[in-house]
Structures are given as structure tokens and as C-alpha cells.
Amino acid sequence: MSNRNQINYCLDKNQIHIDYTTLTPRFSVTNNESLNDGIVHLNEHGYAIFSDVMLQDEININKDLLWNFFENIPGHHIQRHDPTTWSKNWPGNGSFGIINDCGIGQSDFMWNVRSNRNIKRVYSQIWNTNELLVSFDG
């Protein structure tokens, strides 16, 4: 990355080219101006990253809820403190990190995330309404 105009790509595990030289802005949900700037960025670029969505204790609660979900999937035998149980037993599509089975959509984890006040705030801004519906996927 010696030349600033040169784009350096790296291949990820799926052989997809990733450009790590492009800076991606973050938009805080706790600041109205930043949140609005994020919506503008989303409309112009097709994506936006919102920060400050959860407090650390909320993050920890959601991590525990997700691990509780994994550890209680029948027949998968996943244990959070034993990484040797993860690869072979992991649900969903391991190549892309998408879990669409085992009841993830109705899990306590997903409902806790869906009902987070800041996540609702972002989607209310995006859709310009407080009357939101959620999907049942994970």
C-alpha cells in the first residue's frame, strides 16, 4: 500500500477480493445529525454502518443469548468454551456465516436484537415510520 491511489485487494476465505484501503464511515445512532448523515450515505451508496447501537452490557447479554441458542440446538453439541465443537457442529452455511435453520428466527437472541430501541430507531428513520414489521429470519 505504498501508493495511495493504488487499490490493494486481498482474497478472503471464499476467494472474494476485499479492498481494505477504502475507509468506511460510521454513523452514531445517539446523535441525530450523524444518524441522518447515515441515512443519506445509505441512500447514496447502498449501505451504512451505524455505531453506538448497544451498550456493552446489552452486547454481553446478546452474546450469552446467542451462545445459549447454539448450545441448545438438538444434535449439534456446540459448547461455547470448546472451539473443537464449533466447526463440525455449526448450523447454517459455514462459508458465509448465515444461519437460517434450527429456529434462529424465533430465538430469544433474535427477538432481543429486533426489539432493541436503537435498532428500531435506525429502521424508523430509514422507512420514515414508527410502524415497523420484522422478518422471522436470522
C-alpha positions as protocol buffer text, in pm:
chain_id: "A"
residue {
  index: 1
  type: MET
  ca { x: 0 y: 0 z: 0 }
}
residue {
  index: 2
  type: SER
  ca { x: 281 y: 238 z: -82 }
}
residue {
  index: 3
  type: ASN
  ca { x: 87 y: 429 z: -347 }
}
residue {
  index: 4
  type: ARG
  ca { x: -227 y: 591 z: -208 }
}
residue {
  index: 5
  type: ASN
  ca { x: -408 y: 568 z: -543 }
}
residue {
  index: 6
  type: GLN
  ca { x: -329 y: 200 z: -578 }
}
residue {
  index: 7
  type: ILE
  ca { x: -602 y: -37 z: -464 }
}
residue {
  index: 8
  type: ASN
  ca { x: -468 y: -340 z: -280 }
}
residue {
  index: 9
  type: TYR
  ca { x: -700 y: -636 z: -274 }
}
residue {
  index: 10
  type: CYS
  ca { x: -678 y: -939 z: -51 }
}
residue {
  index: 11
  type: LEU
  ca { x: -865 y: -1260 z: -107 }
}
residue {
  index: 12
  type: ASP
  ca { x: -1088 y: -1377 z: 175 }
}
residue {
  index: 13
  type: LYS
  ca { x: -1156 y: -1744 z: 253 }
}
residue {
  index: 14
  type: ASN
  ca { x: -1417 y: -1754 z: -25 }
}
residue {
  index: 15
  type: GLN
  ca { x: -1174 y: -1607 z: -279 }
}
residue {
  index: 16
  type: ILE
  ca { x: -1360 y: -1276 z: -288 }
}
residue {
  index: 17
  type: HIS
  ca { x: -1146 y: -965 z: -346 }
}
residue {
  index: 18
  type: ILE
  ca { x: -1159 y: -731 z: -46 }
}
residue {
  index: 19
  type: ASP
  ca { x: -1033 y: -371 z: -68 }
}
residue {
  index: 20
  type: TYR
  ca { x: -901 y: -282 z: 276 }
}
residue {
  index: 21
  type: THR
  ca { x: -782 y: 64 z: 166 }
}
residue {
  index: 22
  type: THR
  ca { x: -1129 y: 219 z: 149 }
}
residue {
  index: 23
  type: LEU
  ca { x: -1232 y: 387 z: 471 }
}
residue {
  index: 24
  type: THR
  ca { x: -1589 y: 318 z: 571 }
}
residue {
  index: 25
  type: PRO
  ca { x: -1760 y: 586 z: 780 }
}
residue {
  index: 26
  type: ARG
  ca { x: -1957 y: 500 z: 1093 }
}
residue {
  index: 27
  type: PHE
  ca { x: -2269 y: 689 z: 1194 }
}
residue {
  index: 28
  type: SER
  ca { x: -2373 y: 713 z: 1558 }
}
residue {
  index: 29
  type: VAL
  ca { x: -2736 y: 637 z: 1640 }
}
residue {
  index: 30
  type: THR
  ca { x: -2708 y: 853 z: 1951 }
}
residue {
  index: 31
  type: ASN
  ca { x: -2659 y: 1173 z: 1753 }
}
residue {
  index: 32
  type: ASN
  ca { x: -2943 y: 1296 z: 1529 }
}
residue {
  index: 33
  type: GLU
  ca { x: -2713 y: 1465 z: 1278 }
}
residue {
  index: 34
  type: SER
  ca { x: -2492 y: 1157 z: 1250 }
}
residue {
  index: 35
  type: LEU
  ca { x: -2795 y: 930 z: 1216 }
}
residue {
  index: 36
  type: ASN
  ca { x: -2936 y: 1148 z: 938 }
}
residue {
  index: 37
  type: ASP
  ca { x: -2594 y: 1151 z: 766 }
}
residue {
  index: 38
  type: GLY
  ca { x: -2601 y: 771 z: 783 }
}
residue {
  index: 39
  type: ILE
  ca { x: -2938 y: 759 z: 610 }
}
residue {
  index: 40
  type: VAL
  ca { x: -2805 y: 989 z: 336 }
}
residue {
  index: 41
  type: HIS
  ca { x: -2499 y: 762 z: 299 }
}
residue {
  index: 42
  type: LEU
  ca { x: -2727 y: 457 z: 280 }
}
residue {
  index: 43
  type: ASN
  ca { x: -2936 y: 617 z: 7 }
}
residue {
  index: 44
  type: GLU
  ca { x: -2629 y: 725 z: -192 }
}
residue {
  index: 45
  type: HIS
  ca { x: -2410 y: 416 z: -151 }
}
residue {
  index: 46
  type: GLY
  ca { x: -2649 y: 133 z: -70 }
}
residue {
  index: 47
  type: TYR
  ca { x: -2502 y: 62 z: 273 }
}
residue {
  index: 48
  type: ALA
  ca { x: -2429 y: 232 z: 603 }
}
residue {
  index: 49
  type: ILE
  ca { x: -2267 y: 126 z: 928 }
}
residue {
  index: 50
  type: PHE
  ca { x: -2433 y: 257 z: 1242 }
}
residue {
  index: 51
  type: SER
  ca { x: -2239 y: 267 z: 1569 }
}
residue {
  index: 52
  type: ASP
  ca { x: -2338 y: 301 z: 1933 }
}
residue {
  index: 53
  type: VAL
  ca { x: -2637 y: 74 z: 1880 }
}
residue {
  index: 54
  type: MET
  ca { x: -2591 y: -120 z: 2204 }
}
residue {
  index: 55
  type: LEU
  ca { x: -2427 y: -59 z: 2538 }
}
residue {
  index: 56
  type: GLN
  ca { x: -2161 y: -309 z: 2647 }
}
residue {
  index: 57
  type: ASP
  ca { x: -2399 y: -484 z: 2890 }
}
residue {
  index: 58
  type: GLU
  ca { x: -2654 y: -524 z: 2607 }
}
residue {
  index: 59
  type: ILE
  ca { x: -2383 y: -672 z: 2385 }
}
residue {
  index: 60
  type: ASN
  ca { x: -2286 y: -916 z: 2660 }
}
residue {
  index: 61
  type: ILE
  ca { x: -2650 y: -1020 z: 2712 }
}
residue {
  index: 62
  type: ASN
  ca { x: -2691 y: -1082 z: 2339 }
}
residue {
  index: 63
  type: LYS
  ca { x: -2369 y: -1283 z: 2322 }
}
residue {
  index: 64
  type: ASP
  ca { x: -2500 y: -1503 z: 2602 }
}
residue {
  index: 65
  type: LEU
  ca { x: -2839 y: -1540 z: 2434 }
}
residue {
  index: 66
  type: LEU
  ca { x: -2671 y: -1642 z: 2107 }
}
residue {
  index: 67
  type: TRP
  ca { x: -2444 y: -1893 z: 2278 }
}
residue {
  index: 68
  type: ASN
  ca { x: -2741 y: -2032 z: 2473 }
}
residue {
  index: 69
  type: PHE
  ca { x: -2917 y: -2082 z: 2140 }
}
residue {
  index: 70
  type: PHE
  ca { x: -2616 y: -2263 z: 1990 }
}
residue {
  index: 71
  type: GLU
  ca { x: -2562 y: -2482 z: 2295 }
}
residue {
  index: 72
  type: ASN
  ca { x: -2926 y: -2594 z: 2296 }
}
residue {
  index: 73
  type: ILE
  ca { x: -2964 y: -2695 z: 1930 }
}
residue {
  index: 74
  type: PRO
  ca { x: -3056 y: -3064 z: 1940 }
}
residue {
  index: 75
  type: GLY
  ca { x: -2788 y: -3289 z: 1795 }
}
residue {
  index: 76
  type: HIS
  ca { x: -2527 y: -3016 z: 1735 }
}
residue {
  index: 77
  type: HIS
  ca { x: -2331 y: -3045 z: 2064 }
}
residue {
  index: 78
  type: ILE
  ca { x: -2181 y: -2694 z: 2047 }
}
residue {
  index: 79
  type: GLN
  ca { x: -2007 y: -2569 z: 2359 }
}
residue {
  index: 80
  type: ARG
  ca { x: -1903 y: -2204 z: 2380 }
}
residue {
  index: 81
  type: HIS
  ca { x: -1584 y: -2277 z: 2572 }
}
residue {
  index: 82
  type: ASP
  ca { x: -1471 y: -2565 z: 2346 }
}
residue {
  index: 83
  type: PRO
  ca { x: -1379 y: -2442 z: 1995 }
}
residue {
  index: 84
  type: THR
  ca { x: -1326 y: -2802 z: 1883 }
}
residue {
  index: 85
  type: THR
  ca { x: -1707 y: -2840 z: 1887 }
}
residue {
  index: 86
  type: TRP
  ca { x: -1770 y: -2545 z: 1659 }
}
residue {
  index: 87
  type: SER
  ca { x: -1662 y: -2639 z: 1305 }
}
residue {
  index: 88
  type: LYS
  ca { x: -1827 y: -2976 z: 1263 }
}
residue {
  index: 89
  type: ASN
  ca { x: -2143 y: -2888 z: 1452 }
}
residue {
  index: 90
  type: TRP
  ca { x: -2207 y: -2529 z: 1343 }
}
residue {
  index: 91
  type: PRO
  ca { x: -2556 y: -2470 z: 1198 }
}
residue {
  index: 92
  type: GLY
  ca { x: -2629 y: -2293 z: 871 }
}
residue {
  index: 93
  type: ASN
  ca { x: -2389 y: -2214 z: 589 }
}
residue {
  index: 94
  type: GLY
  ca { x: -2035 y: -2215 z: 726 }
}
residue {
  index: 95
  type: SER
  ca { x: -1888 y: -2047 z: 419 }
}
residue {
  index: 96
  type: PHE
  ca { x: -2098 y: -1733 z: 451 }
}
residue {
  index: 97
  type: GLY
  ca { x: -2187 y: -1723 z: 820 }
}
residue {
  index: 98
  type: ILE
  ca { x: -2560 y: -1734 z: 755 }
}
residue {
  index: 99
  type: ILE
  ca { x: -2781 y: -1933 z: 990 }
}
residue {
  index: 100
  type: ASN
  ca { x: -3130 y: -1991 z: 857 }
}
residue {
  index: 101
  type: ASP
  ca { x: -3233 y: -2303 z: 1038 }
}
residue {
  index: 102
  type: CYS
  ca { x: -3262 y: -2461 z: 1383 }
}
residue {
  index: 103
  type: GLY
  ca { x: -3514 y: -2197 z: 1492 }
}
residue {
  index: 104
  type: ILE
  ca { x: -3275 y: -1900 z: 1493 }
}
residue {
  index: 105
  type: GLY
  ca { x: -3550 y: -1667 z: 1368 }
}
residue {
  index: 106
  type: GLN
  ca { x: -3764 y: -1724 z: 1677 }
}
residue {
  index: 107
  type: SER
  ca { x: -3476 y: -1744 z: 1925 }
}
residue {
  index: 108
  type: ASP
  ca { x: -3455 y: -1522 z: 2232 }
}
residue {
  index: 109
  type: PHE
  ca { x: -3139 y: -1375 z: 2081 }
}
residue {
  index: 110
  type: MET
  ca { x: -3312 y: -1260 z: 1761 }
}
residue {
  index: 111
  type: TRP
  ca { x: -3612 y: -1117 z: 1946 }
}
residue {
  index: 112
  type: ASN
  ca { x: -3386 y: -929 z: 2184 }
}
residue {
  index: 113
  type: VAL
  ca { x: -3193 y: -777 z: 1893 }
}
residue {
  index: 114
  type: ARG
  ca { x: -3510 y: -695 z: 1697 }
}
residue {
  index: 115
  type: SER
  ca { x: -3660 y: -514 z: 1995 }
}
residue {
  index: 116
  type: ASN
  ca { x: -3351 y: -301 z: 2067 }
}
residue {
  index: 117
  type: ARG
  ca { x: -3452 y: 66 z: 2085 }
}
residue {
  index: 118
  type: ASN
  ca { x: -3162 y: 188 z: 1869 }
}
residue {
  index: 119
  type: ILE
  ca { x: -3214 y: -73 z: 1600 }
}
residue {
  index: 120
  type: LYS
  ca { x: -3579 y: 33 z: 1587 }
}
residue {
  index: 121
  type: ARG
  ca { x: -3464 y: 397 z: 1571 }
}
residue {
  index: 122
  type: VAL
  ca { x: -3245 y: 334 z: 1266 }
}
residue {
  index: 123
  type: TYR
  ca { x: -3517 y: 143 z: 1081 }
}
residue {
  index: 124
  type: SER
  ca { x: -3777 y: 405 z: 1173 }
}
residue {
  index: 125
  type: GLN
  ca { x: -3552 y: 667 z: 1015 }
}
residue {
  index: 126
  type: ILE
  ca { x: -3485 y: 456 z: 706 }
}
residue {
  index: 127
  type: TRP
  ca { x: -3855 y: 385 z: 643 }
}
residue {
  index: 128
  type: ASN
  ca { x: -3982 y: 715 z: 786 }
}
residue {
  index: 129
  type: THR
  ca { x: -4236 y: 545 z: 1013 }
}
residue {
  index: 130
  type: ASN
  ca { x: -4258 y: 401 z: 1364 }
}
residue {
  index: 131
  type: GLU
  ca { x: -4490 y: 125 z: 1244 }
}
residue {
  index: 132
  type: LEU
  ca { x: -4238 y: -147 z: 1166 }
}
residue {
  index: 133
  type: LEU
  ca { x: -4271 y: -515 z: 1086 }
}
residue {
  index: 134
  type: VAL
  ca { x: -3989 y: -765 z: 1128 }
}
residue {
  index: 135
  type: SER
  ca { x: -3899 y: -1075 z: 936 }
}
residue {
  index: 136
  type: PHE
  ca { x: -3851 y: -1407 z: 1109 }
}
residue {
  index: 137
  type: ASP
  ca { x: -3515 y: -1493 z: 957 }
}
residue {
  index: 138
  type: GLY
  ca { x: -3188 y: -1474 z: 1146 }
}
